[in-house]
């Protein structure tokens, strides 16, 4: 009985430490600086392989950049789908990272079929210009056509309202020193910071047939564009986020 109790205590301690570690990791991720924005326009696919008995496919595309994911709409019964979708992802590294792309065939009531994959090393792309790319699918046939734009962003962060960066005394001292009168001419382009607290919205319009909406907020300042998380099926969403630019 004593041995069982000791084992349970050790197991509980390990579980508690794991939860604390996950919370700290999540907090670190939320406070991490964004280095830029990847704007992706998924234009079309060409000459994809057929996966269905009718000689066609119902293709859609999945994108992944680190923990961020995006899934396109499904275009039915075609080997040359036209998506014409645009979305943004955030870069957390100076080099940008590797964008992983997979193409799938949608099967109702069954497991979706894998069509092909490709990768894009964002560090090979120059910033502040739009790149027209035709990426061939590996171990398969066909290609994807993308427009990719990398926009640099400096000193941008996002955090929960409960852990506002400027509420930390040490952080405040560093900010005051950075923008003190003595350093007014050290960097003429660095004129200060802007902090925006996005708390909630009330009485939003219905946008879905379910009588609800899936709202999110977008903040833009010059080349910096920040987006809150999406609150699904809600007309009175609460974000409680702090953006620092």
Helices and strands as residue ranges (DSSP letters): H 2-31, E 34-46, E 59-65, E 68-71, E 82-91, E 98-105, E 113-121, G 122-124, E 130-136, E 143-160, G 161-163, G 165-167, H 169-178, G 181-183, E 195-200, E 218-221, E 224-227, E 238-244
